Amino acid sequence: MRLTLLLLFAALLLPAQNPDWRAPFPAHTIAGNLHYVGTKDLACYLITTPQGHILINTGLADSVPLMQASAKKLGFDLKDVKILLTMQAHYDHVAAFAEVQKLSGAKVYATAGDAAYLEEGGKSDPLFLSFANQDFSFAPVKVDRRLKDGDTVKLGGTEVKVISLPGHTRGAAGYSVNGVLIVNLPSVVIKLVGNKGYPGIVEDYETTFGKLKQLHPTLWVAGHGSQYGLEAKYAKKSFIDPEGYTTAVANYEKQFKEKLAKERASR
């Protein structure tokens, strides 16, 4: 009985995880040399080139075998990854960076805002201040290049443009490659008002929404499959959805404004 209670208590302290974060999803090509190798909800994108590959996101710490299997189904190998990029330095997107780096020897590129999180294994992330009883840490990695808004990452004839989108994390980012927007939709996961761990969080969200509304992609994907209707679009074999992008940005901005208003009203 005592052991059961201890196990239950331990479970309550662990981060709540969506089962779709580990559920397999068919590997597929989105457009050109941009491919999907993630799970049902944690999006991981493999950009392939004759001189090696770029991997955006890695999912959870135990996601490598699934990603490797997905890459091989498409005719590629994670051992050939040369560059690792992230959309946000939270454990559900970067916890397998160290393992992929060990497998491939890849370099890690990240925005200045998220570089510290990666190098400290997430321990300086404001999430730790917001959820002190939960462990959001991961194996740390050295950041080899610090990126800024508008930078270009080049490999094997492919160019990936960096789009700074702070708010969800200080260094959250999206990317543009071959006419496809890989967008980090800014959901709110920590408090906005009086956040000592992230003093400029409200202004960053507002700047990001302003920038997102200036983008008008025809073909777009996001950091989570559920954010861009992955299952339905995969079934249709089409990721063209300009109206869906506009709606998604509007919905996330509405959620942000509602949470901000609620927090301000309660002070």
N, C-alpha and C positions, 0 to 999 in steps of 0.2 A: 504493500500500500504506500509506504513511504517513498519507494523508488518510483512508483507511478506518479506521485505528486511532484517529485523532483523533475521528472521528465516533462510533465505538463508545464511546470514553471519555466523550464529551460525553453520549451517551445514558444511560450508566450514572449520570451525575450528576443527571439530571432526575428529578423525582418520578414514581414508577410510577403510571400512571393506568389505571383500569378503562375499557375501550372503551365500556361502557354509559354512561359520563359524557357522551359526545358523541352517542350513538345516539338518533335521533328517537323520540318516543313520541306516540301520538295525544292531542291536547288533549281534555279532557273536563271535565264538571261533576261535582263530588263531592257537593255538597249545596247547595241554595239558590244564593247568589252566590259560592260558593267553587269555584274552578276549578283544574285542573292544566295548567301550561304548560311543564313541565320536560322533561328527557330521560328515557331509560329508567331511569336510576338517580339522577340529581341532581334532587331534587324542588323545583319552583318553584310557588308558589301565588298565584293572582291572585284577589283579593277585589274584586268590582266593585260600584260604587255610582253613583247618578245624579250625584254630585258629584266623580267621579274614582275612582281605584282604589288599592288597597294591594297591593304585590308583596312576597311573602316569599321570599327567596333569589333568586339570579340565575344560579347555576351558574358555569361557567368564563368566562374573558374573551371567548371567541368564541361565547358562547351566545345573544347578543342576536338575531341573525337568526332562529334557531330559535324563541325565545320569542315574538318579534313575529309570526311566521307562525302559531304556535299560538294566540295571542291573537286574531288576525284570523279564524281559523277559527271561533272562538266568538262573533265579532261585536264584538270589543273592540280597543283600540289601546294599546300600551305608552306612547304619547305622553301618555295620560291618567292615567298613574300619578302619584299625589300623595305617597305615602308608601312608603319602602323599609324593610323589616324583615329581620332575619336571625335564624336559629336558632343559628348559630355562625360566628364570624369567621375561618373557614378559607377559603383561596383557592378551593376547589371549590364554595363556596356564595356567595361575595361578590365574585369577581374581576370581574364585570360591573357592579357597583354604579355605578362612575364613568360607564360608557357609558350605562346606563339613565338616570342623573341628567342627563347631557348631552342625551339625547333628550327627556326629559320635564320636567326641572326639579324633580323630586321631592325632598322632604326625607328625610333619613336619620334614623331613630330606632333606637337600640340601647341595650342594657343598659350600665351603667357599666363592668362587667367586660370588655366587648368593644369599647367605644368607642375606647380607645387603639389597639387592633389595627387598626381601620378607618382611623383618622386617620394612622397610620404605615405603612399599606400592608402590615400583617402583620409588620413587622420586629421588633416586641417580643414576638411570639408565642413561647412556649416551644418550639414546633416547630423554630425556628431553632437553639435550643441543642441539641435532640435530634438533628437531622439537619443538621449544619453544611455538608455538601456538597450540599445540595439547596435550591432556591429556591422558597419558598412565598409570595413577595411578590405584590402586586397593586396596581393604581392606588389611591392613598389617596382617601378622601372625608371631608368634614367631617360630624360628627354634630350634628344640629340639636336633638335632644332625647334626653336620657339617661333610660332607663326603669328602673323597679324592679319587683320582684315585686308582682303585684296591680294594677299600673297598667292603665288602659284606653286604647286608641287608638281614637278615634272619627272616622268619616268617612261622610257621606251616609246617616246613619241606622243604620250598622253599627258594632257595638262589638267590639273584639278585646281580650281579656284576656291580659295578659302573665304567664307562669309561669316564674320563674327556675329553671334546672336546671344549675347550674355543675358542672364536672368535665371534660367534653370540651374546653371552653374555660372561662375564668374567667366569662364572661358568657353561656354557652349558655342558650338559652331555648326554651320552647314557647309555644303560643298556643291559646286557646279562642275559637271563633267559631261562632255559630249551633248550638251543641251538638256541634260537631266539635272533637276534640283534635288539634292539630298538635304532635306530640311530638318532642323531640330525644332520641333514645335514646343513652345515654352509653357509647359504645364507648371503649376505652382505646387511645390512639395514642402516648402518651409515658410515660416511666417514672413510677412512683408514689412510690417510696421515695427520699428524698434529692433531690427535684427542686428545685433552687435557683431555677429560673425560675417555679415555682408551688408554694411551700412548703405551702399548705393543700389540695393537690389531693385527698388521701385523704379528708379530712373533707368536702370538697365533694361527692365522689362518694357518700359514705355518706348525706349529707343529701338528695341528689337521689334516690337509690333509695328512701329513706324516703318522700319526697313522691310519687314515681311510684306506689308501692304503695297510696297513699291515693286515687288517682284510679281511676275505674271507667268509662271511656268505652265507649259502645256503638259509636260511629263514630269512627275515629281514622286518622291518616296520620302519616308521619314524614319526616325530612330526606332519606332515601334511599329510592327505590322498593323496593329489595331488602329493606329493613327491615320493610316492612309487606305484602309480597306484592302489589305493584302490578299486575303482569301478570295474575295469577290473578283479582284482585278486579275489574280492569277488564273482563276477559272475562266475569265473572259479572254485571257492572253493579251490584255491591253492595259497599260498604265497611264494612258492619256486621260487626264481629268482636270482641266483648268478650273471648272466650277467647284470641284471638290476642294481644291486648294484654298480658294477664296472663302469657302464655307468653314473649313477647318481653322484658318487663321482667325476668322471672326468669332468662332466658338471659343477658342482659347483666350482671345482677348476679353470676351465677355466674362469668362470664368475668373480671369485675373482681376478685372474691375470689380466684380461682385465680392471677391475675397478681400480686396483692398478696402472697399467700402465697409464691409462687415468688421474688419479689424480696426479701422479708424473709429467706427461708431462705438466700439466696445471699450475704447480707452477713456 
